[in-house]
Amino acid sequence: MQIKTKILKKERIILGIDPGTTVMGFGMIKVTGNKMELILMDELILNKYESHYLRLKKIFERTSQIIQEYHPDELAIEAPFFGKNVQSMLKLGRAQGVAMAAGLQFEIPITEYLPKKVKMSIVGNGNASKEQVAAMLKRLFNIKIMPTKLDATDGLAVAVCHFYNSGKISSGKKYGSWKSFISNNPDKISK
């Protein structure tokens, strides 16, 4: 008697986030084996809210809502880039932290990717423009109608970057719980 075994393809859902305090972009893919399928690509427009704290609340609420609706297995987020404007960097870091907190609330593993790493993964050039990244994603997923803002494609790019880098040694930082985040970031704890 011959027994045939069936190899099941592991499915997972990856949520990618491009944090921002004016616009937050996000994209979600379903991975089956080595194939990707676009689930969601959208943006959260935040510049209509005057209060920075209200914007942070909206980021937390929308990220939590997406997680509750789609149940992603992993969250990939773009790390803040280091610029000259300290206030902008601080606000961007807060936006990233709030989105990460939403993921940690649901115990979703989180990985950060530097913007250059994301661009390199998608286009093959770490200095590629947002337009080049969007064009590559359009071809990759055969997207007919592109979003008006490139923040949505940036969020999708982070998810795709995570897929391409899964199982590889990455410079991205991973957090699976508040405890691991705190132990990896002692400098972010006020005493």
Order of alpha helices (4+ residues) and beta strands (2+ residues): beta-beta-beta-alpha-beta-alpha-beta-alpha-alpha-alpha-beta-alpha
